[in-house]
Amino acid sequence: MIIRKKLSSRRQRILNFIQEFIQEEGIPPTVRDIQKACDVSSTSVVDYNLRLLNRDGYLNRRPDVARGIELLDNEGQPVSNSPRVPIVGSIAAGLPLPVFSTEGAASTREFDSIEVPPELTRRHGELYALAVKGTSMIDALIDDGDIVIIQPAQQAANGEMVVAWLKDEEEATLKKYYLEGDTVRLQPANSQMEPIYCSASNLEVKGKVVSVIRKF
């Protein structure tokens, strides 16, 4: 662990602002952002304080880059400022899986999590993630082992990709949703696979796919 010098009130204010700015915007602030927010007299004074924060191990800075600020943790390692969402289980991209449930999940066990771009949480709010099993959505660029990011939802428009819960079977699957009268068609994105049909009363939408993190 790095032993750091105690910060002056001005440098502490600058550091706090940088942390808050990155958390809210997903990118570091510019020198002028810092000058304005921290009521500093000039950009040269900001630059001086950033050099001291760099020297004392609070951040890395590239002065030749407009937003070249990288925060460091107590071990001197870069701090990731991307939000994380919990991976709460697996979802079938094929035949439905019989074990999917997110209700009460966070209170019953500890899950892995995955980083997502800040704009996802800003746009969609609370999210969760599922690991994909199967290849029924491969033509939608979702393959076995990928992670889908899900916005909780109970309704969907035709053509949206959803986490579909078949109530009687107690099974879940990842498919495109189409309501056709009293029937729901769960359409795979794989020309080798047939759609699943069920009564609308037997299906609950648990969420909609808002992003995919590919397996490499």
C-alpha positions in Angstrom: 0.0 0.0 0.0 1.3 3.5 -0.9 1.6 5.9 2.0 0.2 9.2 0.7 0.8 12.7 1.9 -2.2 14.5 3.4 -3.8 16.7 0.9 -4.4 20.4 1.1 -8.0 21.5 1.1 -7.7 22.8 -2.5 -6.2 19.5 -3.8 -8.7 17.5 -1.8 -11.5 19.5 -3.5 -10.0 19.0 -6.9 -9.6 15.2 -6.3 -13.2 14.9 -5.1 -14.5 16.8 -8.1 -12.5 14.5 -10.5 -14.0 11.5 -8.8 -17.6 12.8 -8.9 -17.2 14.0 -12.5 -15.9 10.6 -13.7 -18.7 8.8 -11.9 -21.4 11.0 -13.4 -20.0 11.5 -16.9 -18.0 8.4 -17.5 -15.0 10.5 -18.7 -12.4 12.6 -16.8 -12.9 16.4 -16.6 -10.7 18.9 -18.6 -8.5 21.4 -16.8 -11.1 24.1 -17.5 -13.8 21.9 -16.0 -11.8 21.7 -12.8 -11.0 25.4 -12.8 -14.6 26.4 -13.1 -16.0 23.8 -10.6 -13.4 24.4 -8.0 -13.2 28.1 -8.3 -9.5 28.2 -9.2 -8.0 31.4 -10.5 -6.3 30.0 -13.6 -5.7 26.8 -15.6 -2.0 27.0 -14.7 -2.9 26.7 -11.0 -5.0 23.7 -11.8 -2.1 22.2 -13.8 0.2 22.8 -10.8 -2.1 21.0 -8.4 -2.6 18.1 -10.8 1.2 17.7 -11.0 1.3 17.4 -7.2 -1.6 14.9 -7.2 0.3 12.9 -9.8 3.5 13.1 -7.8 1.8 11.9 -4.6 0.2 8.9 -6.2 -3.4 10.0 -6.4 -3.6 10.0 -10.2 -1.8 9.6 -13.4 -1.9 12.4 -15.9 -0.9 13.0 -19.5 -0.7 16.8 -19.8 -0.8 16.5 -23.6 -4.3 14.9 -23.6 -7.3 17.1 -22.8 -8.9 14.5 -20.5 -5.7 12.5 -19.7 -6.5 12.0 -16.0 -6.5 8.5 -14.5 -7.4 7.9 -10.8 -5.3 5.5 -8.8 -6.2 3.3 -5.8 -4.1 2.9 -2.6 -2.0 0.3 -4.4 -1.2 2.7 -7.2 -3.4 0.8 -9.7 -5.9 2.5 -12.0 -9.4 2.8 -10.6 -12.2 1.6 -12.8 -15.1 4.0 -12.8 -17.5 2.0 -14.8 -20.6 0.9 -13.1 -21.1 -2.8 -12.4 -24.2 -4.9 -12.7 -24.8 -8.3 -11.1 -24.7 -11.5 -13.2 -27.7 -13.3 -11.6 -27.6 -16.5 -13.5 -27.9 -18.1 -17.0 -30.5 -17.8 -19.7 -31.2 -20.2 -22.5 -30.7 -19.2 -26.1 -32.2 -22.4 -27.3 -34.6 -24.6 -25.4 -35.8 -22.9 -22.1 -33.9 -23.4 -18.9 -35.8 -24.5 -15.8 -33.9 -22.6 -13.2 -34.2 -18.9 -14.0 -35.3 -16.5 -11.3 -34.1 -13.0 -10.2 -36.6 -12.5 -7.4 -34.8 -12.2 -4.1 -31.5 -13.2 -5.7 -29.4 -10.5 -4.3 -30.5 -11.3 -0.7 -29.9 -15.1 -1.0 -26.4 -15.3 -2.4 -23.5 -13.2 -3.7 -23.2 -13.0 -7.5 -20.5 -12.1 -9.9 -20.7 -8.7 -11.6 -19.6 -7.2 -14.8 -18.6 -3.6 -15.8 -20.9 -1.8 -18.2 -20.6 1.6 -19.9 -21.9 4.5 -17.7 -24.4 5.5 -20.4 -26.2 2.2 -20.0 -27.1 2.8 -16.4 -27.9 6.5 -17.0 -30.3 5.6 -19.8 -31.9 2.5 -18.4 -31.5 2.7 -14.7 -31.1 -0.5 -12.7 -29.9 -3.4 -14.7 -28.9 -7.1 -14.3 -26.9 -9.5 -16.5 -27.3 -13.1 -17.6 -24.9 -15.6 -19.1 -26.2 -17.0 -22.4 -26.4 -20.7 -23.0 -27.1 -21.8 -26.5 -27.0 -20.5 -30.1 -30.6 -19.6 -30.9 -29.8 -15.9 -31.1 -26.6 -16.2 -33.1 -27.9 -14.2 -36.1 -28.6 -11.3 -33.6 -24.8 -11.5 -32.7 -25.5 -13.3 -29.4 -23.5 -16.5 -29.0 -23.1 -19.1 -26.4 -21.1 -17.7 -23.4 -21.9 -14.1 -24.1 -23.4 -11.8 -21.4 -26.6 -10.0 -22.0 -27.5 -6.9 -20.1 -31.1 -6.7 -19.1 -33.4 -3.9 -18.1 -36.2 -5.2 -15.9 -39.6 -5.0 -17.6 -43.0 -6.6 -17.6 -44.0 -5.6 -21.1 -42.4 -5.6 -24.5 -43.1 -4.5 -28.1 -43.1 -6.9 -31.0 -39.6 -7.6 -32.2 -37.9 -6.8 -28.9 -35.5 -9.3 -27.4 -36.8 -10.4 -24.0 -36.2 -12.7 -21.1 -39.4 -14.8 -21.4 -40.7 -16.8 -18.4 -43.0 -19.7 -19.2 -45.1 -19.9 -16.0 -46.5 -23.4 -16.3 -43.2 -25.0 -17.3 -41.2 -22.8 -14.9 -38.6 -22.2 -17.6 -37.0 -19.2 -19.1 -35.6 -18.4 -22.6 -34.1 -15.5 -24.5 -36.0 -14.8 -27.7 -37.6 -12.1 -29.8 -41.2 -11.4 -28.6 -44.2 -11.3 -30.9 -47.8 -11.1 -29.5 -50.2 -12.6 -32.1 -53.7 -12.5 -30.7 -53.9 -14.7 -27.6 -50.6 -16.4 -28.6 -47.0 -15.3 -28.1 -44.4 -16.3 -30.6 -40.9 -16.5 -29.2 -38.7 -16.2 -32.3 -35.1 -17.4 -32.4 -32.5 -15.6 -34.5 -31.2 -18.8 -36.0 -32.5 -20.2 -39.3 -31.9 -23.7 -38.0 -34.3 -23.4 -35.1 -38.1 -23.2 -34.8 -40.0 -20.6 -32.8 -41.7 -21.4 -29.5 -45.4 -20.7 -29.2 -47.3 -20.3 -26.0 -50.5 -18.7 -24.7 -50.1 -15.1 -23.7 -51.5 -16.0 -20.2 -48.6 -18.5 -19.8 -45.9 -16.0 -20.4 -44.3 -13.3 -18.3 -41.7 -10.8 -19.7 -38.9 -10.5 -17.1 -36.8 -8.0 -18.9 -35.5 -6.6 -22.2 -32.0 -6.9 -23.7 -30.3 -3.5 -23.8 -26.7 -4.6 -24.5 -24.5 -7.6 -25.2 -20.9 -8.2 -24.0 -19.3 -10.6 -26.4 -17.2 -13.6 -25.4 -13.8 -13.6 -27.1 
